[in-house]
Amino acid sequence: MGYYSYFTFSVSEGNEIDDEQAVTELREENEYAKLALDDDGYPDGHLTWYDHEENLKEYSKKYPNTVFHLSVEGEENGDMAQKYFKNGKMQICKAEITFPDYDEALLT
C-alpha cells in the first residue's frame, strides 16, 4: 500500500509550449502522468507517483525557459504543495495552515 495523491499540471510561465501540448506530451512520455492526469491536466484519480519530482525536473529540461506548475494534494489533511519546475530545477511551496488567535470581541 502506498501514499496516494491528486495531481494537477499546467504551464505557469513561458511560451515554448502551451498547457494542452504540455499535458499531452507528458502523458505520452510518462505512464504515471497518463494515469494521474486527464487530457486537461486535472486529476484523473489519486495514485502513487513517487518519482514525479524527478520526472518533471527531467521533462522541464526540454523547455528551459518555461515554468511548469504541479499542484499536489496528499491523502492526509493539510498535505498540499505547489511545485514549480524550470530547466531541471524545482521549487516546493508547502501549504501553511494557520489559525487566528482567540479574540473575545469576535464572540457572537
C-alpha positions in Angstrom: 0.0 0.0 0.0 1.3 3.4 -0.9 0.6 7.1 -0.2 -2.0 8.4 -2.7 -2.1 12.0 -4.0 -4.0 14.1 -6.6 -2.0 16.0 -9.2 -2.8 19.0 -11.4 -0.3 20.1 -14.1 -0.1 23.2 -16.1 2.3 25.7 -17.7 2.8 28.6 -15.3 5.1 30.9 -17.4 6.6 30.8 -20.8 5.5 30.4 -24.4 7.6 27.5 -25.6 4.7 25.1 -25.2 1.1 25.6 -24.1 -0.9 23.8 -21.5 -2.7 21.4 -23.9 0.6 20.4 -25.7 2.5 20.0 -22.4 -0.2 17.8 -20.8 -0.5 15.7 -24.0 3.3 15.3 -24.3 3.8 14.5 -20.6 1.0 11.9 -20.7 2.5 10.3 -23.8 6.0 10.1 -22.3 5.2 9.1 -18.7 2.8 6.3 -17.7 2.2 7.7 -14.2 1.3 11.1 -15.7 -1.1 9.3 -18.0 -2.8 7.7 -15.0 -2.7 10.8 -12.8 -3.8 13.5 -15.2 -6.8 13.8 -17.6 -6.4 15.4 -21.0 -6.7 18.9 -19.5 -4.1 18.4 -16.7 -6.6 17.8 -13.9 -6.6 14.9 -11.5 -7.8 11.7 -13.1 -8.0 9.9 -9.8 -5.4 9.5 -7.0 -2.4 7.4 -7.2 1.2 6.9 -6.0 3.6 8.8 -8.4 6.7 8.7 -6.2 9.0 9.9 -9.0 7.0 12.9 -10.1 9.7 15.3 -8.9 12.5 13.7 -10.9 10.2 13.1 -13.9 9.2 16.7 -14.1 12.7 18.0 -13.5 13.8 15.9 -16.5 10.8 17.0 -18.6 11.3 20.7 -17.8 14.8 20.5 -19.4 13.1 20.1 -22.8 11.7 23.6 -22.4 14.3 25.5 -20.4 12.5 28.9 -20.5 9.1 27.5 -19.3 7.9 27.2 -15.8 5.7 24.2 -15.2 3.3 24.0 -12.2 2.3 20.9 -10.4 -0.3 21.0 -7.6 -0.2 18.0 -5.3 -2.8 17.1 -2.6 -2.0 14.1 -0.5 -4.3 11.9 1.4 -3.6 13.4 4.8 -5.4 16.6 5.8 -3.3 19.6 5.1 -0.8 17.8 2.9 -0.8 20.2 -0.1 2.0 21.7 -2.1 2.6 23.8 -5.2 5.7 22.7 -7.1 7.4 24.6 -9.9 9.8 23.2 -12.4 12.2 25.1 -14.7 15.1 23.7 -16.7 15.7 20.7 -14.4 15.2 22.6 -11.1 12.3 22.6 -8.7 10.8 24.9 -6.0 8.4 23.4 -3.5 5.8 25.7 -1.8 4.1 23.7 1.0 0.8 24.7 2.4 0.8 26.5 5.7 -2.4 26.2 7.7 -2.7 28.8 10.5 -5.5 29.8 12.9 -6.0 33.3 14.2 -5.6 33.9 18.0 -8.6 33.8 20.2 -10.3 37.2 20.3 -13.2 37.7 22.8 -14.5 40.6 20.8 -15.4 38.2 18.0 -17.7 36.1 20.1 -21.3 36.2 18.7 
